Amino acid sequence: MSGSTLQIDETTTLDPQLLGDSPAVVALRALIRRVAATDSTVLIQGESGTGKELVARLLHAWSPRAFRPFVAVNCGAIPGELMESELFGHERGAFTGAQSARKGRFELAGRGTLFLDEIAEMSPALQVKILRVLQERCFERVGGSETIQAPARIVAATHRDLEQQIQLGRFREDLFYRLHVVPIQIPPLRTRGDDILLLAEQTLRRLDASGLGVIRLGDGVERALLDYHWPGNVRELQNLMERLVIMHAGATVHVRDLPAKMRAETNPGIPAADSPSDADDGLQDLMRSVAEPSDPLLPQQGLDLRAYLERIERSLIEQALAASGHVIAHAAGKLGLRRTTLVEKIRKYGLRAET
């Protein structure tokens, strides 16, 4: 069972942050504080990347359960045949490979919070079992007969329209109404106005503090960020900021450095997809910005120069390989390197390339 699908915090020492001054976010924070004081089951809905787990963590951090466990389970990331054992635990010998008894996530959550992320991905058979736990507040481990209490607060989340899923026969209506005690809808990033710039600035500060580097946003970039529709929401914004820092650390980012789909929304006459010439131009701009940085900035806390230069070198090589169809000879020409030198660097960084 992959550790990446599970997060357990024995205590909450730092409040998560829900940044933003837009009316929608101000109202969302007020709702979270009100609901956090109760034990009611909560269903969080919103597009992918809007921050559903962040809201769940705030519900926990601002509740009387804050210093009890917070257990997060991604229902879409655990194989169906393992999900029942993952949630409810199992007794020794319950199935092949069960050499010892094991607590499940309900049990580990105790009197804390159990966050069931992507609840719509759960199989119909398991939906029945979850419904029973919500109704009776107890369960048995797989292969066991002892009744175990389930006092954890349940917070579920999904990016899907559950009422539509009910109509399609993919989600139980009775489970929906058990979860839908207090619904919380997270606004998409495109509706949050200047929050976009606030989140971009916060992400850049975090990247700078981690030693990745710092950038300036040039004329027109903020307007482009505000005009873009952000289908990937906050996650997409954070990923873009990290990409820009890696590619343009110590320099000023211009509109031409943004992805073509963003430039197209700012200037509708520009094609929405990157063409091969776009990739070549972007690579050359990147190489110039690294070779001749304008006003390079050193982070206040300093940086690991060797690691920083290796990050830049790897990024340049990856860009050159992508722009040349992963043909080493062509990529070497773009980088001004001998083929054998580039081969050594590709091996050093564990990159893939053709001969």
C-alpha positions in Angstrom: 0.0 0.0 0.0 1.5 3.2 -1.1 2.4 5.8 1.5 1.6 8.6 -0.9 -2.1 7.8 -0.6 -2.2 8.3 3.2 -1.4 11.2 5.5 -1.7 10.9 9.3 -1.0 13.9 11.6 -1.0 13.0 15.2 -1.4 16.7 16.0 -1.9 19.9 14.2 0.9 22.3 15.2 0.4 24.9 12.5 -2.8 26.1 11.0 -3.0 25.7 7.2 -3.5 28.9 5.3 -6.5 29.8 3.1 -5.2 32.9 1.5 -7.5 35.4 -0.3 -9.5 38.6 0.2 -12.2 38.0 -2.4 -15.8 37.9 -1.1 -16.1 34.2 -1.9 -13.0 33.3 0.1 -13.9 35.5 3.1 -17.3 33.8 3.2 -15.6 30.4 2.8 -13.4 31.1 5.8 -16.4 32.2 7.9 -18.3 29.0 7.0 -15.3 26.8 7.8 -15.0 28.4 11.3 -18.7 28.0 12.0 -18.8 24.4 10.9 -15.5 23.4 12.6 -17.0 24.0 16.0 -19.5 21.2 15.3 -19.2 17.4 14.8 -21.4 17.4 11.7 -20.3 15.4 8.6 -19.1 17.7 5.8 -19.0 17.2 2.0 -16.5 19.4 0.3 -17.0 19.9 -3.5 -15.0 21.9 -6.0 -13.0 21.5 -9.2 -9.6 19.7 -9.1 -6.9 21.9 -7.7 -9.1 24.2 -5.7 -7.8 23.1 -2.3 -10.3 20.6 -1.0 -7.8 18.9 1.4 -6.7 22.4 2.6 -10.3 23.1 3.6 -10.5 19.7 5.3 -7.4 20.4 7.3 -8.8 23.8 8.4 -12.0 22.1 9.6 -9.7 19.9 11.7 -7.3 22.7 12.8 -10.1 25.0 13.9 -12.1 22.4 15.7 -11.9 21.0 19.3 -10.4 17.9 17.7 -7.3 19.8 16.5 -4.8 17.9 18.7 -6.2 14.5 17.7 -5.2 12.7 14.5 -6.0 13.9 11.1 -6.1 11.0 8.7 -6.5 11.5 4.9 -7.3 8.7 2.5 -7.4 9.2 -1.3 -10.2 6.8 -2.3 -9.2 6.9 -5.9 -5.6 6.0 -5.3 -6.0 2.7 -3.4 -6.9 -0.5 -5.3 -10.5 -1.6 -4.7 -9.4 -4.9 -3.3 -7.3 -3.3 -0.6 -9.7 -0.4 0.2 -11.8 -2.3 2.8 -8.7 -3.4 4.8 -7.2 0.1 4.4 -10.3 1.7 6.0 -11.4 -0.9 8.5 -8.2 -2.9 9.2 -7.9 -6.7 9.3 -7.3 -9.5 11.7 -4.4 -12.0 11.4 -5.2 -14.6 8.8 -8.1 -12.7 7.3 -6.6 -13.1 3.8 -3.4 -14.3 2.2 -0.6 -12.2 3.4 -2.3 -11.0 6.6 0.4 -12.2 9.0 -0.7 -9.9 11.8 -3.6 -7.8 12.8 -3.7 -4.2 11.5 -5.7 -1.1 12.4 -7.6 0.6 9.6 -8.0 4.3 9.0 -11.2 4.7 11.0 -9.5 3.2 14.0 -6.3 5.3 13.6 -8.4 8.5 13.3 -9.9 7.8 16.7 -11.6 10.9 17.9 -9.9 13.0 15.3 -10.9 13.6 11.7 -11.1 11.2 8.8 -10.8 12.8 5.4 -12.2 10.7 2.6 -10.9 12.4 -0.5 -12.4 11.6 -4.0 -15.3 9.7 -2.3 -17.0 9.3 -5.7 -14.2 6.9 -6.8 -15.2 4.4 -4.2 -16.8 1.1 -5.4 -20.6 0.6 -4.9 -19.8 -2.4 -2.5 -17.6 -0.2 -0.3 -20.2 2.6 -0.4 -22.6 0.3 1.4 -20.0 -0.3 4.1 -19.3 3.4 4.6 -23.0 4.1 4.8 -23.3 1.5 7.6 -20.5 3.1 9.6 -22.1 6.6 9.2 -25.4 5.2 10.4 -24.2 3.1 13.3 -20.8 4.7 14.1 -19.2 1.3 14.4 -17.5 -1.4 12.3 -15.6 -4.7 12.3 -12.1 -5.4 11.0 -11.9 -7.6 7.9 -12.0 -11.2 9.3 -13.0 -10.0 12.7 -16.2 -10.1 14.8 -15.4 -7.5 17.5 -17.4 -4.3 17.1 -15.2 -1.2 17.1 -16.5 2.3 17.7 -16.0 5.0 15.0 -16.1 8.4 16.8 -14.1 10.2 14.1 -15.6 13.2 12.4 -16.1 12.4 8.7 -15.1 14.9 6.0 -15.6 13.8 2.4 -14.6 15.5 -0.8 -15.0 15.1 -4.5 -14.6 17.1 -7.7 -17.5 15.2 -9.3 -21.2 16.2 -9.3 -22.6 13.6 -7.0 -26.2 14.2 -7.9 -25.2 13.5 -11.5 -23.3 10.4 -10.4 -26.5 9.2 -8.6 -28.4 9.6 -11.9 -25.8 7.5 -13.7 -26.0 4.8 -11.0 -22.5 5.3 -9.8 -23.1 6.7 -6.4 -25.7 5.7 -3.7 -28.3 8.3 -3.0 -28.6 7.3 0.6 -24.9 7.7 1.1 -25.0 11.1 -0.6 -27.6 12.4 1.9 -25.6 11.0 4.8 -22.5 12.9 3.6 -24.4 16.0 2.5 -25.1 17.3 6.1 -23.0 20.4 5.6 -22.0 21.1 2.0 -19.0 23.3 1.3 -18.4 24.5 -2.2 -14.9 25.9 -3.0 -14.9 28.6 -5.6 -12.7 28.1 -8.7 -9.6 30.3 -8.9 -10.8 32.2 -12.0 -13.6 33.7 -9.9 -11.3 35.0 -7.2 -10.0 38.2 -8.8 -6.9 39.6 -7.2 -6.5 36.5 -5.0 -4.7 35.1 -8.1 -1.9 37.7 -7.6 -1.8 37.1 -3.8 -1.4 33.4 -4.3 1.2 33.8 -7.0 3.2 36.1 -4.7 2.9 33.7 -1.7 4.1 30.8 -3.9 7.1 32.9 -5.1 8.0 33.7 -1.5 7.9 30.0 -0.6 10.0 29.0 -3.5 12.6 31.7 -2.7 12.7 30.6 1.0 13.3 27.0 -0.2 16.4 28.2 -2.1 15.0 27.7 -5.6 15.4 31.3 -6.6 13.5 34.6 -7.2 12.0 36.2 -10.2 10.4 39.6 -11.0 7.1 39.8 -12.9 7.4 42.1 -15.9 4.9 44.4 -17.5 1.7 42.6 -18.6 2.4 39.4 -16.7 0.0 40.2 -13.8 -2.7 41.1 -16.3 -2.1 37.8 -18.1 -2.4 35.9 -14.8 -5.7 37.6 -14.1 -7.1 37.1 -17.6 -6.3 33.3 -17.7 -9.2 30.9 -16.8 -7.0 28.5 -14.7 -8.6 25.1 -15.4 -6.2 23.5 -12.9 -7.0 26.2 -10.3 -4.5 26.9 -7.4 -2.5 23.8 -8.2 -1.9 25.0 -11.8 -0.9 28.4 -10.6 1.6 27.0 -8.1 3.1 24.7 -10.7 3.5 27.6 -13.2 5.3 29.8 -10.6 7.7 26.9 -9.8 8.4 26.4 -13.6 9.0 30.1 -14.1 11.4 30.3 -11.2 13.4 27.3 -12.4 13.6 28.6 -15.9 14.2 32.3 -15.2 15.7 32.5 -11.7 17.2 35.9 -11.0 15.6 37.6 -14.0 12.4 39.3 -15.0 9.6 37.2 -16.5 7.8 38.7 -19.5 4.6 37.8 -21.2 6.5 36.0 -23.9 7.8 33.6 -21.2 4.3 32.4 -20.3 2.7 29.3 -21.8 1.2 29.9 -25.2 -2.3 29.2 -24.0 -2.0 32.0 -21.5 -0.7 34.4 -24.1 -3.6 33.5 -26.3 -6.1 34.5 -23.7 -4.4 37.8 -23.2 -3.9 38.3 -27.0 -6.6 36.3 -28.8 -4.7 36.6 -32.1 -2.0 34.3 -30.8 -2.5 30.5 -31.5 -3.3 28.6 -28.3 -0.9 25.7 -28.8 2.9 25.8 -28.7 4.4 25.2 -32.1 7.9 23.8 -32.6 9.1 27.3 -33.3 7.6 28.4 -29.9 9.6 25.7 -28.2 12.8 26.7 -30.0 12.3 30.4 -29.2 11.5 29.5 -25.6 14.7 27.5 -25.3 16.8 30.2 -26.7 15.2 32.8 -24.4 15.9 30.5 -21.5 19.5 30.0 -22.5 20.0 33.7 -22.8 18.4 34.4 -19.5 20.7 32.0 -17.8 23.9 33.0 -19.7 23.2 36.7 -19.4 20.8 37.2 -16.5 19.5 40.7 -16.0 20.0 42.0 -12.4 20.6 38.6 -10.8 19.2 38.4 -7.3 20.7 36.5 -4.4 18.1 35.2 -1.9 18.6 36.8 1.5 19.3 33.5 3.2 21.9 32.6 0.5 21.7 29.4 -1.6 23.6 26.2 -2.4 25.3 27.4 -5.6 26.3 23.9 -6.8 22.7 22.5 -6.4 21.3 25.7 -8.0 23.5 25.5 -11.1 22.8 21.7 -11.4 19.1 22.5 -11.4 19.5 25.0 -14.2 21.8 22.7 -16.2 19.3 19.8 -15.9 16.4 22.0 -16.8 18.3 23.3 -19.9 19.2 19.8 -21.0 15.6 18.6 -20.6 14.4 21.6 -22.6 16.9 20.9 -25.3 16.0 17.2 -25.5 12.3 18.0 -25.7 12.8 20.7 -28.4 15.0 18.2 -30.5 12.7 15.2 -30.2 15.2 13.6 -27.7 17.9 13.2 -30.4 21.2 13.7 -28.6 23.1 15.2 -31.6 20.4 17.8 -32.2 20.1 18.7 -28.5 23.9 19.0 -28.2 23.9 21.5 -31.0 21.3 23.6 -29.3 23.4 23.6 -26.1 26.7 24.2 -27.8 28.1 20.9 -26.4 29.9 18.0 -27.9 27.7 14.9 -28.2 29.9 12.9 -25.8 29.7 15.7 -23.2 25.9 15.8 -23.4 25.8 12.0 -23.1 27.7 12.1 -19.9 25.4 14.8 -18.5 22.3 12.8 -19.5 23.7 9.8 -17.6 24.5 12.0 -14.6 20.9 13.2 -14.4 19.3 10.0 -15.4 17.5 11.5 -18.4 16.1 9.7 -21.4 17.3 10.3 -24.9 17.6 8.7 -28.3 20.8 8.1 -30.2 
